[in-house]
Amino acid sequence: MHAKIEESFRRNLPAVDFCSLRLVDESSEDICVRQDVLEPVHRSTDMGAMITVIAGGGLGYAATSDLSEAGIRSALRDAQYWAKRTAGKCVVDFSKIEMASPQGEYRTPVRSSWTSMSLKDKVSLLMNESQRLKTDDRIVDWEAGMSFVETRSLYLTSAGGRVEQEISQLAPSLVVTANEGTETQTRTLNGHGPCRQGGLEVLEEVGFLEAAPVLAAEALQLLGAPNCPSGTMDLLLAPDQMILQIHESIGHPLELDRILGDERNYAGTTFVTLDMFGSYRYGSELLNITFDPTLPNEFASFGFDDEGQPATKEYLIRRGILERPLGAGVSQQRASMAGVANSRAQSWNRPPIDRMANLNLEIGSSSLPEMINAVERGIYMKSNCSWSIDDSRNKFQFGCEWAQLIEDGELTAIVKKPNYRGVSGTFWRNLRMVGDEKTHDILGTPNCGKGEPNQVIRVGHASPACLFSNVEVLGGE
């Protein structure tokens, strides 16, 4: 089918400055066992193409699920029409943007394919993990699941560009809820964050097969735990909370289209301005943030973005200084500054916009015992369960599932309902220690939303554990 679509595209190319076709063929399977009962298995397939045309300085696009030659010809005609209508009316002259025409391919490395295990055996595996979550009569809800997505894409340009990519993504999940009287507590596997590219080998890589009894025990522990204390103290965050902190207070504020005002009506603006790049101290000298879609097993890796720009690792923040935004080709032209290859779309029926991909905090040199030992009075938090951040992505308040007090350099009592809040710049400038390789984890999120109309995409994050000073911690009610 790819060959026929390519022939139809090239045979019907209009006489314009630039034209591209982005074909997306995606299939998914979601399996969940809840309370030892198999829920309906959900399978979906989705396939279509987006045509983009640049003509006379204007840009137009049209999407179609009709992949016949007549359907592609119609989409080409519609995209050309809108390019002509927008000429001279856009915030940027698209004829001045050099669009990529790459040649290449990318495939997720997979050791054990999703189809190598039968549906029956996958259900049996999840049933076993579900049963291992039910360790006590006080456990009132529990489930084990897996969500697998395979995406094949083809990107073609009028200048001869051709890129094929095949991406496999697996997101396993475990959830256990315990109740006693009026108290209810839930523990999840990494706050729903163990998402990676790959096949069934991901289950072993994220510890899925060992986690159930540990999570059940922790949920039961939390029932009898005291509430988290309130006050200003040191805060040690595990990687499964660090990914949310990075996502909300670094990733979204650095999106260049947001800085230029594009998201203001929907998802808010940002406290970051163009004049901050190159000089603004975003965090302490220990803060090093990279955009890196080249990593083979992180959730949002790729060889080329959805406008054909090749993936490269770039520092956004180096030694605490803000260097580069999350901006793709069009935003780079508008802002007259370098960005990254992060033009990404939810699927074939959405145009690509500036999005996060793999956004990581680079590994430091401190071991977990060293960080704990450095704290006189503080708290260690794991697994995000709530988040709130203002419209400028600056003031925030986040909550975690599980916490443990740190007193005189030692972990002591487990506490429940831990929360903390702060202001992005101040918070990151209080970064005191960054964990080493042994504290590091590769995680992600499958549901980052942005754009009008809304686009939900998958994002990767990797981080070690990190220690912050002078953080306002809030106890539960």
LUMLO-146108 format. One record per residue (C-alpha): residue in three letters; x, y, z. Coordinates in steps of 0.25 Angstrom, whole numbers. Example, Ala and Ser with C-alpha at 12.3 -4.5 7.8 and 13.67 -1.06 7.14 Angstrom:
2
REC, ALA, 49, -18, 31
REC, SER, 55, -4, 29
***
This chain:
477
REC, MET, 0, 0, 0
REC, HIS, 11, 10, 3
REC, ALA, 17, 8, -11
REC, LYS, 3, 11, -17
REC, ILE, 1, 23, -8
REC, GLU, 15, 29, -12
REC, GLU, 12, 27, -27
REC, SER, -1, 34, -25
REC, PHE, 5, 46, -18
REC, ARG, 17, 47, -28
REC, ARG, 8, 46, -40
REC, ASN, -2, 57, -35
REC, LEU, 8, 67, -29
REC, PRO, 3, 81, -31
REC, ALA, 13, 93, -36
REC, VAL, 15, 99, -23
REC, ASP, 27, 103, -14
REC, PHE, 26, 91, -5
REC, CYS, 17, 79, -3
REC, SER, 18, 67, 7
REC, LEU, 10, 55, 10
REC, ARG, 10, 49, 24
REC, LEU, 4, 35, 24
REC, VAL, 1, 29, 38
REC, ASP, -4, 14, 40
REC, GLU, -6, 12, 55
REC, SER, -11, -1, 62
REC, SER, -13, -3, 77
REC, GLU, -17, -13, 87
REC, ASP, -22, -11, 102
REC, ILE, -23, -22, 112
REC, CYS, -27, -21, 126
REC, VAL, -31, -30, 137
REC, ARG, -38, -24, 149
REC, GLN, -41, -31, 161
REC, ASP, -37, -44, 155
REC, VAL, -48, -42, 144
REC, LEU, -44, -39, 129
REC, GLU, -49, -26, 124
REC, PRO, -53, -25, 109
REC, VAL, -40, -25, 101
REC, HIS, -40, -12, 92
REC, ARG, -33, -13, 79
REC, SER, -33, -1, 69
REC, THR, -27, 2, 55
REC, ASP, -26, 16, 49
REC, MET, -20, 20, 36
REC, GLY, -19, 33, 28
REC, ALA, -11, 43, 21
REC, MET, -8, 58, 24
REC, ILE, -4, 67, 12
REC, THR, 3, 80, 14
REC, VAL, 5, 90, 3
REC, ILE, 13, 103, 3
REC, ALA, 10, 113, -8
REC, GLY, 12, 128, -10
REC, GLY, 16, 129, 5
REC, GLY, 3, 123, 10
REC, LEU, 2, 109, 16
REC, GLY, -10, 99, 15
REC, TYR, -13, 85, 19
REC, ALA, -23, 75, 17
REC, ALA, -25, 61, 23
REC, THR, -32, 49, 17
REC, SER, -35, 34, 21
REC, ASP, -38, 32, 6
REC, LEU, -24, 26, 1
REC, SER, -29, 24, -13
REC, GLU, -22, 32, -24
REC, ALA, -35, 40, -25
REC, GLY, -35, 43, -9
REC, ILE, -20, 47, -10
REC, ARG, -23, 56, -22
REC, SER, -35, 63, -14
REC, ALA, -26, 65, -2
REC, LEU, -15, 71, -10
REC, ARG, -25, 80, -17
REC, ASP, -31, 85, -3
REC, ALA, -18, 87, 3
REC, GLN, -13, 96, -9
REC, TYR, -26, 104, -8
REC, TRP, -24, 107, 6
REC, ALA, -9, 111, 4
REC, LYS, -14, 121, -6
REC, ARG, -25, 126, 3
REC, THR, -14, 128, 14
REC, ALA, -4, 135, 6
REC, GLY, 0, 148, 12
REC, LYS, -9, 146, 24
REC, CYS, 0, 137, 33
REC, VAL, 9, 141, 44
REC, VAL, 21, 136, 36
REC, ASP, 24, 136, 21
REC, PHE, 25, 121, 19
REC, SER, 32, 122, 6
REC, LYS, 45, 127, 14
REC, ILE, 45, 114, 22
REC, GLU, 54, 103, 17
REC, MET, 46, 90, 18
REC, ALA, 54, 77, 20
REC, SER, 54, 66, 9
REC, PRO, 61, 55, 17
REC, GLN, 64, 41, 13
REC, GLY, 64, 30, 24
REC, GLU, 57, 21, 33
REC, TYR, 55, 18, 48
REC, ARG, 51, 5, 55
REC, THR, 49, 3, 70
REC, PRO, 59, -8, 74
REC, VAL, 50, -20, 79
REC, ARG, 55, -33, 85
REC, SER, 42, -40, 88
REC, SER, 30, -35, 79
REC, TRP, 16, -33, 84
REC, THR, 11, -44, 75
REC, SER, 21, -54, 80
REC, MET, 11, -57, 92
REC, SER, -3, -61, 89
REC, LEU, -15, -53, 95
REC, LYS, -18, -64, 104
REC, ASP, -4, -64, 110
REC, LYS, -5, -49, 112
REC, VAL, -18, -50, 119
REC, SER, -12, -61, 128
REC, LEU, 0, -53, 131
REC, LEU, -9, -41, 135
REC, MET, -18, -50, 143
REC, ASN, -6, -55, 151
REC, GLU, -1, -41, 154
REC, SER, -16, -37, 158
REC, GLN, -17, -48, 167
REC, ARG, -3, -45, 174
REC, LEU, -9, -31, 177
REC, LYS, -20, -36, 185
REC, THR, -12, -40, 198
REC, ASP, -22, -35, 209
REC, ASP, -37, -33, 211
REC, ARG, -34, -18, 212
REC, ILE, -30, -18, 197
REC, VAL, -43, -13, 191
REC, ASP, -39, -11, 176
REC, TRP, -28, -16, 168
REC, GLU, -24, -17, 153
REC, ALA, -13, -21, 144
REC, GLY, -12, -16, 130
REC, MET, -4, -14, 117
REC, SER, -6, -4, 106
REC, PHE, 2, -7, 93
REC, VAL, 3, 3, 81
REC, GLU, 10, 0, 68
REC, THR, 11, 12, 58
REC, ARG, 16, 12, 44
REC, SER, 18, 25, 36
REC, LEU, 23, 29, 23
REC, TYR, 27, 44, 20
REC, LEU, 29, 48, 6
REC, THR, 32, 62, 0
REC, SER, 31, 68, -14
REC, ALA, 47, 70, -14
REC, GLY, 49, 55, -13
REC, GLY, 49, 53, 2
REC, ARG, 45, 39, 7
REC, VAL, 45, 34, 22
REC, GLU, 39, 21, 27
REC, GLN, 38, 19, 42
REC, GLU, 32, 8, 51
REC, ILE, 30, 10, 66
REC, SER, 26, 0, 76
REC, GLN, 22, 5, 90
REC, LEU, 17, -3, 102
REC, ALA, 11, 3, 115
REC, PRO, 9, -7, 126
REC, SER, 1, -3, 138
REC, LEU, -2, -8, 152
REC, VAL, -12, -1, 162
REC, VAL, -16, -6, 176
REC, THR, -26, 1, 186
REC, ALA, -27, -2, 200
REC, ASN, -38, 3, 210
REC, GLU, -40, 3, 225
REC, GLY, -52, 10, 231
REC, THR, -51, 24, 225
REC, GLU, -37, 23, 220
REC, THR, -34, 19, 205
REC, GLN, -20, 19, 199
REC, THR, -15, 15, 185
REC, ARG, -2, 11, 180
REC, THR, 2, 10, 165
REC, LEU, 14, 5, 157
REC, ASN, 22, 17, 156
REC, GLY, 10, 26, 156
REC, HIS, 6, 20, 143
REC, GLY, 19, 24, 137
REC, PRO, 26, 11, 133
REC, CYS, 25, 14, 118
REC, ARG, 36, 10, 108
REC, GLN, 38, 7, 93
REC, GLY, 40, -8, 91
REC, GLY, 33, -21, 92
REC, LEU, 29, -30, 103
REC, GLU, 44, -29, 108
REC, VAL, 39, -16, 114
REC, LEU, 31, -23, 125
REC, GLU, 44, -28, 131
REC, GLU, 51, -15, 129
REC, VAL, 41, -7, 137
REC, GLY, 40, -18, 148
REC, PHE, 26, -21, 145
REC, LEU, 27, -36, 149
REC, GLU, 32, -33, 163
REC, ALA, 24, -21, 167
REC, ALA, 10, -26, 171
REC, PRO, 13, -31, 185
REC, VAL, 21, -18, 188
REC, LEU, 11, -9, 183
REC, ALA, 0, -16, 191
REC, ALA, 9, -16, 204
REC, GLU, 11, -1, 202
REC, ALA, -4, 2, 200
REC, LEU, -7, -5, 213
REC, GLN, 4, 2, 220
REC, LEU, -1, 15, 216
REC, LEU, -15, 12, 223
REC, GLY, -9, 13, 237
REC, ALA, 2, 24, 234
REC, PRO, 1, 38, 239
REC, ASN, -2, 50, 230
REC, CYS, 10, 57, 224
REC, PRO, 15, 68, 233
REC, SER, 15, 82, 227
REC, GLY, 27, 92, 227
REC, THR, 39, 97, 219
REC, MET, 49, 85, 218
REC, ASP, 58, 77, 209
REC, LEU, 51, 69, 198
REC, LEU, 56, 57, 191
REC, LEU, 48, 53, 179
REC, ALA, 49, 39, 173
REC, PRO, 49, 38, 157
REC, ASP, 34, 35, 156
REC, GLN, 31, 49, 162
REC, MET, 43, 56, 155
REC, ILE, 37, 53, 142
REC, LEU, 25, 60, 145
REC, GLN, 33, 72, 151
REC, ILE, 41, 72, 138
REC, HIS, 29, 71, 129
REC, GLU, 21, 82, 135
REC, SER, 31, 92, 140
REC, ILE, 42, 91, 129
REC, GLY, 36, 84, 117
REC, HIS, 23, 92, 115
REC, PRO, 29, 106, 119
REC, LEU, 40, 104, 108
REC, GLU, 31, 101, 96
REC, LEU, 34, 111, 86
REC, ASP, 20, 113, 80
REC, ARG, 15, 115, 94
REC, ILE, 26, 126, 97
REC, LEU, 21, 132, 84
REC, GLY, 7, 132, 89
REC, ASP, 0, 121, 81
REC, GLU, -6, 113, 93
REC, ARG, -11, 125, 101
REC, ASN, -25, 123, 99
REC, TYR, -25, 108, 102
REC, ALA, -14, 102, 110
REC, GLY, -8, 116, 116
REC, THR, 4, 124, 113
REC, THR, 18, 123, 120
REC, PHE, 27, 131, 129
REC, VAL, 39, 129, 119
REC, THR, 42, 140, 109
REC, LEU, 51, 140, 97
REC, ASP, 61, 149, 104
REC, MET, 64, 139, 115
REC, PHE, 71, 129, 105
REC, GLY, 86, 129, 107
REC, SER, 86, 136, 121
REC, TYR, 74, 132, 130
REC, ARG, 78, 124, 142
REC, TYR, 67, 114, 141
REC, GLY, 73, 105, 152
REC, SER, 86, 102, 160
REC, GLU, 98, 98, 153
REC, LEU, 94, 83, 155
REC, LEU, 82, 85, 145
REC, ASN, 85, 79, 132
REC, ILE, 73, 77, 123
REC, THR, 74, 70, 109
REC, PHE, 64, 68, 98
REC, ASP, 68, 54, 92
REC, PRO, 59, 46, 83
REC, THR, 71, 37, 79
REC, LEU, 71, 28, 91
REC, PRO, 66, 14, 86
REC, ASN, 56, 10, 97
REC, GLU, 51, 23, 102
REC, PHE, 36, 25, 100
REC, ALA, 36, 36, 90
REC, SER, 49, 33, 81
REC, PHE, 49, 35, 66
REC, GLY, 59, 37, 55
REC, PHE, 51, 49, 49
REC, ASP, 40, 58, 54
REC, ASP, 27, 60, 46
REC, GLU, 33, 70, 37
REC, GLY, 45, 62, 34
REC, GLN, 56, 69, 43
REC, PRO, 66, 58, 47
REC, ALA, 66, 55, 62
REC, THR, 78, 60, 70
REC, LYS, 81, 62, 85
REC, GLU, 81, 76, 89
REC, TYR, 84, 83, 102
REC, LEU, 72, 92, 106
REC, ILE, 78, 95, 120
REC, ARG, 93, 94, 123
REC, ARG, 99, 96, 137
REC, GLY, 86, 103, 140
REC, ILE, 86, 113, 129
REC, LEU, 75, 113, 119
REC, GLU, 80, 111, 105
REC, ARG, 70, 106, 95
REC, PRO, 55, 105, 94
REC, LEU, 46, 93, 89
REC, GLY, 43, 99, 76
REC, ALA, 42, 93, 62
REC, GLY, 45, 99, 48
REC, VAL, 33, 109, 47
REC, SER, 35, 114, 61
REC, GLN, 50, 115, 59
REC, GLN, 47, 124, 47
REC, ARG, 37, 133, 55
REC, ALA, 47, 134, 67
REC, SER, 60, 135, 59
REC, MET, 66, 125, 68
REC, ALA, 71, 110, 68
REC, GLY, 62, 100, 74
REC, VAL, 60, 85, 73
REC, ALA, 54, 74, 64
REC, ASN, 40, 74, 71
REC, SER, 30, 76, 61
REC, ARG, 20, 65, 65
REC, ALA, 5, 62, 62
REC, GLN, -4, 52, 69
REC, SER, -8, 45, 57
REC, TRP, -11, 47, 42
REC, ASN, -22, 56, 44
REC, ARG, -15, 67, 52
REC, PRO, -4, 76, 47
REC, PRO, 9, 76, 55
REC, ILE, 12, 86, 65
REC, ASP, 24, 88, 76
REC, ARG, 23, 77, 85
REC, MET, 32, 70, 96
REC, ALA, 38, 56, 92
REC, ASN, 49, 51, 101
REC, LEU, 52, 61, 111
REC, ASN, 62, 57, 121
REC, LEU, 70, 61, 133
REC, GLU, 84, 57, 132
REC, ILE, 90, 47, 142
REC, GLY, 98, 53, 154
REC, SER, 108, 47, 163
REC, SER, 101, 45, 177
REC, SER, 96, 32, 182
REC, LEU, 83, 30, 189
REC, PRO, 89, 28, 202
REC, GLU, 98, 40, 201
REC, MET, 86, 49, 198
REC, ILE, 78, 43, 210
REC, ASN, 90, 45, 219
REC, ALA, 91, 60, 214
REC, VAL, 77, 63, 220
REC, GLU, 75, 67, 234
REC, ARG, 60, 69, 233
REC, GLY, 53, 65, 220
REC, ILE, 44, 56, 213
REC, TYR, 45, 46, 201
REC, MET, 33, 45, 192
REC, LYS, 30, 35, 181
REC, SER, 19, 34, 170
REC, ASN, 11, 45, 165
REC, CYS, -4, 45, 168
REC, SER, -8, 60, 166
REC, TRP, -3, 72, 159
REC, SER, -7, 87, 158
REC, ILE, 1, 98, 151
REC, ASP, -3, 112, 147
REC, ASP, -6, 118, 133
REC, SER, 9, 123, 132
REC, ARG, 14, 109, 136
REC, ASN, 21, 116, 148
REC, LYS, 14, 113, 161
REC, PHE, 11, 99, 164
REC, GLN, 6, 89, 174
REC, PHE, 8, 74, 173
REC, GLY, 4, 62, 181
REC, CYS, 10, 48, 182
REC, GLU, 5, 34, 186
REC, TRP, 16, 31, 196
REC, ALA, 26, 38, 205
REC, GLN, 36, 35, 216
REC, LEU, 42, 45, 226
REC, ILE, 57, 47, 226
REC, GLU, 62, 51, 240
REC, ASP, 77, 53, 243
REC, GLY, 81, 46, 231
REC, GLU, 72, 34, 232
REC, LEU, 59, 29, 226
REC, THR, 49, 28, 237
REC, ALA, 33, 28, 237
REC, ILE, 25, 26, 225
REC, VAL, 14, 37, 223
REC, LYS, 2, 38, 215
REC, LYS, -4, 49, 206
REC, PRO, 9, 57, 203
REC, ASN, 9, 70, 195
REC, TYR, 19, 81, 192
REC, ARG, 18, 94, 184
REC, GLY, 27, 105, 179
REC, VAL, 31, 114, 168
REC, SER, 38, 108, 156
REC, GLY, 51, 117, 156
REC, THR, 52, 117, 171
REC, PHE, 50, 102, 172
REC, TRP, 60, 98, 161
REC, ARG, 71, 108, 167
REC, ASN, 69, 100, 180
REC, LEU, 74, 87, 173
REC, ARG, 84, 82, 183
REC, MET, 88, 68, 179
REC, VAL, 86, 60, 166
REC, GLY, 86, 45, 167
REC, ASP, 95, 35, 160
REC, GLU, 92, 24, 150
REC, LYS, 87, 14, 161
REC, THR, 76, 24, 164
REC, HIS, 72, 27, 149
REC, ASP, 60, 22, 142
REC, ILE, 54, 23, 128
REC, LEU, 39, 26, 129
REC, GLY, 28, 34, 121
REC, THR, 14, 38, 119
REC, PRO, 4, 34, 109
REC, ASN, -6, 46, 110
REC, CYS, 1, 59, 109
REC, GLY, -10, 69, 103
REC, LYS, -8, 82, 95
REC, GLY, -13, 89, 83
REC, GLU, -26, 94, 77
REC, PRO, -32, 84, 73
REC, ASN, -26, 76, 84
REC, GLN, -15, 66, 82
REC, VAL, -11, 55, 92
REC, ILE, 3, 50, 90
REC, ARG, 13, 41, 96
REC, VAL, 25, 47, 103
REC, GLY, 37, 41, 109
REC, HIS, 45, 45, 122
REC, ALA, 57, 40, 129
REC, SER, 63, 45, 142
REC, PRO, 71, 41, 154
REC, ALA, 66, 44, 168
REC, CYS, 68, 58, 172
REC, LEU, 69, 66, 185
REC, PHE, 64, 80, 187
REC, SER, 66, 90, 198
REC, ASN, 56, 99, 205
REC, VAL, 43, 94, 199
REC, GLU, 29, 96, 205
REC, VAL, 23, 83, 208
REC, LEU, 8, 81, 211
REC, GLY, 1, 70, 219
REC, GLY, -11, 63, 216
REC, GLU, -25, 66, 221
***
